[in-house]
């Protein structure tokens, strides 16, 4: 926790006043009406246990050939007979496609179904100007408001109208959305979060989100050796933003 508090302090040094970059629309939809089917797909992390189902065994048709593997700290799994395959940062469907493509050189009409049989962990990271910055273990995925409440709520000097949500959308890509939580609090809206999302509450508006995120992942975390579960082996290539102007829909 001490390291995470230090990280939050380091973030504050990067902040400066500037225009708001729009993110996902924080509409006033009640929490029980949120379309959970629209939440991003699950992405595999080191420590996850996977089941690779190759279908029925030719010699024993009533039994499937299933290979159990654990994603190593380097983000890879070993698949017979092709060897190592990168799994961390990818969805199960993406890993399936990679394995089938590699097996095509060894087998005719290869097929496989990748299932996450056991998760390494389930956390949401809430940092910045909240009373208890850190990682929140969760059984089910929380909403933005639940995560902020779990972190003790805002500090008095928090920029409630400029909260960032950082979501990993690939091995080297992150989606960053700026949310007007102050308006959500007035109108009763909420947003579903995904596994390992980072919620960052600044003291003031961040002028250039791309620069901030680049410093966040490529400079601050490596220098401080901060371990954020779900972001291992992450090297930033692209930053995505939400729909322009969507934060002003209230």
Secondary structure, 3 states (H helix, E strand, C coil): CHHHHHHHHHHHCCCCCCCCCCCCCCCCCCHHHCCHHHCCCCCCCCCCEEEEEEEECCCCCCCEEEEEEECCCCCEEEECCCEEEECCCCCHHHHHHHHHHHHCCCCCCCCCEEEEEECCCCEEEEEECECCCEEEECCCCCEHHHHHHHCCCECCCCCCCCEEEEEECCCCEEEEEEECHHHHHHHCCCCECCCCCEEEECCCCCCCHHHHHHHHHHHHHHHHCCCCCCCCCCCCCEEEECCCCHHHCC
